[in-house]
């Protein structure tokens, strides 16, 4: 019997806002895989079928990545994961294993892929490691795409989605999300995922209200029924009654008006009510993001991620190529300061370009990556430093070093900067001075020795995403533990407070980048902890500026002291929501 009663389920709000529209349920069905024997004389032909499918999937992934590059700043994780998918199709254990099965067992490519995926997943599961379990899911995603290509199945889960619909699915992968048209989709909800997973980052980049972690999402909901997504509270409401629908329509209208009002703050200074100037800057992934920075009213680029120059290529970019890119950006900024983070990927992402010098890490998040890789491969680091130093002659530039854990590392980097400067001088390139050199505080060890690091750094930038991940030992991309990822955990807040205080004592600037910097709920707390510089997605800057203009520093300090006296995370979040002006109104 048809049920017309209001139906509500709750998950994790991963992107704020309200979406109202007809439900469009995406069924997650496996791909039926035929298995049959092939004669030995057809093995070579079957291998060619496999390699043809690999080429087709690689081309499709590249198209998705190019589409992702056109999105607002904030989709870097999705682009990097698409790069990882492509990497799995280039001489990886997946491909080598499939080839071996075809040759030895003489079965069709689709069945060989399925067997190899099962073997790899079993191997990962035996290691009992959440990170590796998440990588097993990635292998399965790539394998499924290969099988669909071999079976000539074109797959776009949103092809039939009606305009203004709300997507309900078990999971939305980064590759699938790149197919989503924000002009047609009002919002989405998923069974799997967390607040810092790939789907969450994608939702915020697209500006779509979204909820994840909803256990019984599609139970009792039919395609076409009216559904409400509350991306702040984490609620999904199907068949809303008249009062509920009226309430959320008012909320949606209020949000639209608020967004319109926030856009008028573009040229308004970020000044507290007691007259203190706060620096609001932008994180960007690509040069094309500069237009969004200008539109947001940011006073600088607090974080330029340079990985885009190194990905999807068989060779490393040389100094001149990197300089050409940075020169254009500095010139376009025309005096707006630019903070350039040196390469922050692991050796496994650059293995083909580095040759055999770098092996694979069992856990790349804790392996040879970021400045660890740069110091192991000094030519790689020196080329980037040289390009940055040359660009600094054209405008204000800072150098930011990722994944710093010790004073010794910063001393090594500074020595390399001085060596690079001398080489440039011998080439007839004379610098007027060295740009400021700073450390990314994203490892608990760095925060705990911030006093010592402050003596060898010109500035700090706190990377809240990784600092939270490493402090809580949580892989924020792992659906099974994503709900435990909490940047407002007392331990994380104390590390931020300790770092800010160390910067103040040493009289060096301390900025905060990462998702929490752009969370307007946290603005009062962060100001109260002593932070005066923030860098975030351009889309989130107006809301943070709005909070700043309604606060005084004494109020913020009192509020931070109240928060820091709490040990219960739920109580901390409640206090943040009470202080947030968007809730007060």
N, C-alpha and C positions, 0 to 999 in steps of 0.2 A: 504494500500500500504506500502511496506517495506521502512523504513527510514534508509538511509545509512549515514546521516549527523552526524558529531561529536556531542555528547550530554554530557553536563557537569552540574553537580550539586555540591553544596558545603555544608559541615557541619562543624564539629569540628574535627581537627586533634588530635587524642588521642594517637597515637604511631607513631613515626617518621619512615621515610623510603618510598621507592617506591615499589609497587607491580604491576606486569603486568601479566595478564592471562585471560583465558576464564571465563566469569561470571557463577556463580552457584547460582541461586536464590532459597532460601528456602521459600516456601509458608507457611504462618502462618495460618493454618486452625484449627478450634476448633474440639474437639473430639465429634462426635455424641453420645449422651448419651440416651440409651433406658430407659424407665420408665414403670414398671409394678408392679402390686400388688402381694404380696406373702401371702400364708395362714399362720396363726399363728404357725402351727406346723413346718414351715420352717424358722422361725425367727432365731433360733439358728444356723441353717446351713448358713444363710446369714451373720450372725455375724462372723462365722468362715471364710467365703469367704473374708470378710473385713480384718480380722486379718492376713490371709494368704497374701493378697495383701500388707498390711503394712510391714510385714516381708520381702517380696520380694523387695519392694522399699527401705527399710532401708539398705538391703544388697547391692543394686545397688549404693545407695548414698555413702556407705562406700568404695566401689570399686572406685568410682569417686574421693573420698577424697584421697585415697591411691595413685591414679594416680597423683593428684594435688601435693602431697608431693614430687614427683620426679621432679617437675618443678623447675626452678631457683628461687632464693629468689625473693619475690614480689607478690606471689599468696596467701598471708595469708588471705586477705579479702574473697577470693573465698572459702578457706577451712573453715573459720568461718561461712560463709553463708550455706555451705553444712551441717555443724554441726547444724545450726539453723533449716534447713529443717528436719534433723533427729529428732530434738527436737519436731517439730510439729507432729511427728508420735508417740509420747510417752505420752499418757494420756493428750493431749492438748485439748483445746476447740474444735478444728476441729474434733478430733477423738471422743470425748465424745458426741458432737452434732450429728455426723453421727450415732453413736450407738443408741442414743435416737430416732432419726427419724426412723430408721429401726424398732425399738421395738414398737413405738407408732403409726406410720403411716403405718407400714407393707408394705414397698416398697423396691425394690432392692437396693443394696449397691451403685451402680453407681449413681442412681438418688438421693439417700440420700446425697452423697458427693456433688453433684451439688447444692442441696438445701442449705446445710450447708455453702458452699463457698459463695453463694449469700447472705445468712444472715450475715455472718461475714463481707463481703465487704460492705454491706449496713450499718452495725454498724460503721465500720471504717470511711466511707464517711460522716456519720452524725456528726462525731467529728471534721470534717473540719481541719484535721491536716496532713500536707504533709508527715511527718514521718510515721504516721499510714497508710496513703494511700499506701506508698511503702511496708509496711508490708502486706497489703491486697494483693498486687501482689505476694508476697512470698507465701501466703496461697493458692492463685490460682495455682501457679506453683506446689506445693506439691499435691494439689487436682487432678490436671490434670495427674500427674504421677500415682496416685492411680487408677484413672479411666482407664488409659491405661493398668495398670497391671491387673485389673479386666477383661478387655476386651481382655487380652492376646495380646496386640499390642506392639511389640518390636519397639522402636523408637530411631533411630540414624539419626539426620538430615544431617549428613555428610557422610553417608554410600556410597552414589553414587557419591560423589564429585570427579571429575577427578584430576589427579596430576597437581599441579601448578595453581589451580583455585583461583579465587577471590570470596569469599562468600559475597552475598548480602542478608540481612535478616531484618525483622522488629526489631528483638531483638535476642541477643544471651545471654541466661541465664548462670550463672556460672556452673550449672550442665551440660548444653549442651557444654560449652566451654571446659570442661574437656574431652569431646569426640573428640575434634579437634586434628588432627594430623598435627603438624607444618611441617612435611616432605612432606605433600601433598598440604597444603594450603599456598598460597603466601601472602594473606592478607584478610581483611574483612572490610565491611562497614555495618552500621545499621541505622535504622530510629530512634530508641530510644537509650538513653545513653548519658553520658557526659564525660569530660576529666578525672574525678576521679571516675567514676562508675566501677562496677565489670568487665565489658567487657574491659575497658581501662586498668585496672590493669593486666588483663589476657593477653592482647595483648602485653604489655610491658614485661611481664614475659616470653612470648614465643618468643619475638623478631619479632613480625609480624606487618607490617605497617597496620594502621587501622584508620577509620574515623567513627564518630557517629553523631547523630543529623541531619541526612539528610532527610528532610521532604518528598520529592517525589523521593525516592531512586530508586525504580524499575520501575517507569513510563517511558516508552520509552526505556527500556533495556530488552533484551531477553537473556535467558540462552545460553551460548556458544559464545556470542559476546565478543570481546576483551575489557577488562576494565582495567583502570589504577587507582590505589589508591595512592594518595599523602598524606601520614600521617602527614606531616609537615604543609602543607597549608590547609588540610581538603577537598581536591577536589576529586571527583569521575568522571572519564571521560570514557564514553563508545564510541566505534567506533572511536577511535582517528585518525585524519588525519596523513599523513606521517610525517609531520614536528613535530607534537606533540609526536608521537610515538618515533621518533628519539631522541627528546629532553629527554624524560623520560628514554629511554634506556641508554642514556649517564649518566643521573643522577643515575640510578640504578648501573651502572658500577662504577661510581665515588664513590658511597656509599660503594660498595663492597671493592674497593681499600682502602678507608678511614678506614673501619673497620679492614682491614688487617694491615694497618699501625699502628692503635691505639693499636693493640695487641702487637706490638713491644715495647710499652711504659711500659710494665709490671714491668721491673726492673729499669726504669728511675725514679729518685726522683721527687716528686711533688714540684718543686722549681720555684718561679717566676724569671723573667729575672733580677731582682735586688737582687736575692739571698735569698729570704725569704722562709723558709720551711713551707709547708702546709700539715696538717695531713689528709689523705684520708682513711677513714675506711668503713666498710661494715655493712649493716643491714642484719640479717639472721633470718629465721623462725625456722629452724630445724638443728640439728647437721650435717646432711648430706650436708648442704650448705657450710660447711667448705672448701671443695675442690674448689668450685667456688671462695671463698675468696682468697685462695692461688694463683689461676690462675690469678686473677685480679690485684695482686700486692698491695692489701690493707695492711696498716700497723697496723691494729687492727680491732676489732669488736666494732663498735660504738653503736650497738643496737642488743641485743639478746632478742627476744620476747619469753617469757617462757610459753605462753598459751598452746603450744603443749603438755606439760606434764599434763594438767588438762582436756583436752577435750576428749569426747567420752568414758567416763568411769563412773561407778556408784559411785565410791569412790574417795576421794581426795588422791593424792600421798603424802606419808609421807616424813619426812626429809631425811631419808636414800635413798629413791628412787630418790628424787630430787638431792641429793648429788652425787649419782652414775652417773647420766647423766652429771652434771656439771663437775665432776672430769675428765671424759673422754675427755670433750671438752677442758678444761684447759690444760690437758696433751698433747693433740694433737696440740694445739696452740703453745706449747713449748716457752713460753716467750712473745708471741704476746698478747697485752692487750685485755681484754674482759669486755665490759660493759653489765651488766645483768639487764634488766628491770623487776621489780616485776610484778606480775600478773595484767593484764589489760583487764579483762572481767567483766561483771556485774553479780550480783547474780543470775539473771534468767538463765544464762548459766550453773551455778553450783548448781541449786536448788536441784536436786536429791541427790547430795552429801552432801549438807549443811542441808538437812532436811527442817523443817518448819521455820527455823530461818530467812530466807530471802524470801521475797515475790517478786512478779513481779512488774516491773516498768512500768508506763504508757509510758514513754519515756526513754528507757534504756540508750541512749546517755547522758542524763542529770540526771540519777538516781544513784543507789547504785552500783558503779563500781570502778575498779582500787584501788587507795589507800583508797578511802572512804570505800570500802568493806573490805580491809585489816584491817583498824582501828576498824571497827565494829566487825570483826571476828579475833581477835588477834592471835588465835591459827593457823589460816590459814597463816597469815603474818609471825609469828614467825618461823614456820617450814621452810618457804622459806628463811628467813633471815639466819637461822642457817645453812641451806645447802650452801648458798652463802658464808658465813663466813668460813666454812670448806674448800670450794673449793679455797678460796683466799689464803690459806696456800701453794697452789701448783703453783701459778703464779699470775701475775698482774690482778686484778679484780676490777671493780667499780660497785656500786649499784645505779641504777636509779629508782626513784620513779615517777610513772605516775599520771597525772591528779592532780597535786599539785595546790592548790589555796591560801594557806596561810602559814605564818611563823609557826603558831601553829601546822599545820600538820607535817611540817618537824621536829619540836622539838619533837613531839610525836613519829615519826619514829626513830629519833636518840636515844630517851630514850629506845625504844624497842630493837634497835641494842645493846645498852649497857647491857640491861637485858639478851639478848641472849648470849652475850659474857661471862657474869658472869656464866650463866648456863653451857656453854661449858667448862669453866675453872673448874667448880665443877666436870665435867665428865672427867677431865684429858686432855682436848683439849685446849692447850694454844696457842693463836694467838700471832704473832709477832707484830701485829698492826692491826687497823681496816682499811678496804678498804675505798676509797673515797665514800662519799654519795652525790648524786646529785638529782636535781629536773628536771622533764620534764616540760618545759615551753610550754604548749599547750592550756592554758585557758587565755583569755585576762587579767583576774584578776592577774594571776601569772606574766605576762609580766609587768603589771603596778606597781607591788610591787617588781620588780626584785632587786632593790637596797636593800630592806630589806631582801629578800630571800638570796641574795648573802652573807649576814653575817652569815647564818646558813647552807650554802651549800658549798661543796667542788668543785662542777662544775655544769654547766647548760647544758641541751640538749634541743634545741628548736624543738618541733614536729610540723613541718610546716603544715601537713595535718589537724590535729584537730585545730590548731591555726587559720587556714583559715576558717574552718567550723564554729567554735564557734564565731569568730569575725564577719563573714558575715551572721550568722544565716542561713546557707545553709547546707542541707543534701546532701552531694556529691554523695550519691547513688540514689537520687530522680531525675529521668529523666526530670521532669518538671521544675526544677530549676538548673540543673547541669551546664547550660551555665553561671550561675551567680557566680559559684565557681571560684575564681581567686586569686592565691597566690601572684600575683603582684598588688593586690589592695593597694592603698596608706596606708590604715589603717593597713593592715597586715605588710607591709614593715616597718612602723613606730614602730610597736610592736617588730619586729625583731631587728631593730636598737636600741631601748631602752634597750632591754635585753642584746645585745652585749656590749653596753656601760656600763651597770651596772656590767657586768662580768669583763670588763677591769679595771674599777675603783676599784673593790674588788680583782683584781689579781687572778681570778679563770678562768679555761678554759670554753669556751662556744662553743659547737658544734651545728651543724644543721643537723637534720635527716628529713626524709620525702621526698616526691617526688621532691620538688624544689631543694633539695641538689644535686640530680642527674641530674638536668636540666642544661646542659652546657651553655644554653643561659643566665642563671642567675649567672654564676660563677664570672664574673667581678663585678657585683653589690654586691654580698654577701661578696666578699673580701673587697670591698670598704666600706661596713657597719661595718667592723672590725672583721669578722669571719675568723678563721684560722683552724678550724676543721670541717670536713664534714663527714657524714655517709650516705651511699646510697646502692642501689642494686649493687652487684658486676658487673653486666653487664654494668652499666652506668659509672663506675669509669674511664675507659680509656679516654672517651670523656671529662670529667671534668678535668682530669690531663692534657690533651692536651691544654685546655684553660689556665690553670694555668701557664704552661711553656711559654706562649706567652704574659703574662701580667706583668706589674710592679705594686707594691702597690700604688705608687703615681697616676698612670693612673687609677687604679681601684677606688681610693678615689675620684678623680675628676669626674669620671663617676657616682659614687653613688650619689654625691652631685647634679649632673645634674638630675638624676632620681628622687631624693627626692624632687626636686623643682617642679615636675609635679603633677598634680591632675587628669589628664585624663588618664584612663587605656589604651586606644588604643595608645596614644602617648608613654606611658611607654613601651608597648610591641614592638612598632616600634623601639624605641631606643635600646632595648635589642637585637632585631634581627640584627640591624645594627652593633652592637658591636661584635656579635657572630662570631667567626672565620670561622665557617662552612658556613656562609652566605657571609663573605668577600671574600672567595676564589672563 
